Amino acid sequence: MADEHVEEFDSRDLAQMRKKIASWFRNAQRDLPWRVERNAYRVWVSEIMLQQTTVQAVVPYFERFMKQFPTVEALAESEEADVLRLWEGLGYYSRARNLRTGAIQVCEQFNGQVPKQVDQLLEIKGIGRYTAGAIASFAYNQPAPILEANTLRLFVRLLAYDGDPKSAAGQRQLWALAERFASCRNPAKVNEALMELGALVCRVSAPQCDACPLKSSCRAFLSGRQEELPVLQKRIAVTRVVDACVAIQRKNKWLVRQRTSEERWAGMWDFPRFSVESVDHDGKLTPAISRRLHEEVRQTLLRDWNVTAEIHDDLMEVRHTVTRYRIRLLALIANWQEGSPSDGEIRWVTTQQLAELPLSVTARRIADWLHERHTS
Ligand code: SF4
C-alpha cells in the first residue's frame, strides 16, 4: 500500500477536520476523572490503566490509585505489593510494576518532573510511543502524535486503508496521519477529540457515521466500507486447558506463594496452581473423575510442591480467559499433612491476611470463597 493515502488530505482538509472535531468535542466529551486537575502524572497513570481496558473499568481504579498515590513521589516511595493490590482485577500487572519503576526513575533521573519531550518520556520504563505522545500533548500541549486502538480505527477508516494496520507499512501511514493532525496550535484538544471520536462515534461495530463530524472527508464512509474496515487479521486459535488451584490449610492458615518475574502475574500471590489432565475442559465431574482429580492433585503437590495433603470434596469452579487460553479452573481445599515447598517466596497466611495481599482475579475469588466458608 503506497503512502499516497496520507496525501489524500491536504493541509486545508486537515485544518477543516480539526475545526470540526474540536467543535464536536466541546459538546460530546465525557466527564472523566483524569480530565480534572490534569497534570502529566495523572495523564500517565490514566493512559497506562486504559491500555487494553475500558474507560468504565478504569474510572474506580484511577480514583483509588490517585487517593493512595497522588503524586509521582508517593508512587516512587510505595511498596510494589501495595501497588499490585490496588491494581488487582485490572490485569496486565506488568503495567503496574513498570509504572512504579517509572515513577522511581522520574524522581531519580528527572528530579520528580515528568518530562515534556517525547524522547525523554520514551526513556521511562513502560512508556511507549503512544503513551509518550499522550503525556506530551495532553499535559504539555506538545505537537506529539498519538495512535492507539480508537485513533487507529478512525484513521484506517478516514483513509479507507485496507492493508494490515499493524504491519510496518500500515503503522507508518497511520502515524504519519497522526503527526499531521497533531501539527497544530492545540494538539492537546485535537488528539483528545480524535480519541473520543474513535471511542464514541467511530466504534468497532456499527460506527455512527450520520453523527460523525468527519463524514464528508471519510474515505470509508464515502465508499460505503465503514463496516468492513479495519481489515481484521486472523484470530489466534483458542487453547482450552484445565487448571487446579489448591488452598492448602495448616491450622487456620493457607499456603501462598509469590509468583516469580518469569511467570504470569509476576509479584502477585497465589495458591498452588497447575494444569491437570484427569478432567476434560467441557466434561462432567462425575464421582469417578473427581477421585482421579484428587489423586492427580495429591501426586502433583507431593512431586512439585513437596507437600503431602489430604484433598477435601469441596470444590469451586471458575471459567476464565487469559489471552488465548480458555481455562476451566477447579479450586480445591486440602489439609496439610507434611512438607513445605523449597522454591520461591512462600507464606502461611490467615484468611484476613489474604485480604491484604495482591492476588490474581481468580485467586481473589478463591480467597473470598474461603472467607465465606469460614464465616458461614
Ligand atoms: S464517517 Fe463513519 S467511518 Fe468515517 S470516521 Fe466517521 S464514524 Fe468513522
Residues whose N, C-alpha, C, O or C-beta is under 5 A from the ligand:
A	BS01	SF4	L154 R157 V201 C202 P207 Q208 C209 C212 L214 K215 C218 A220 F221 Q226
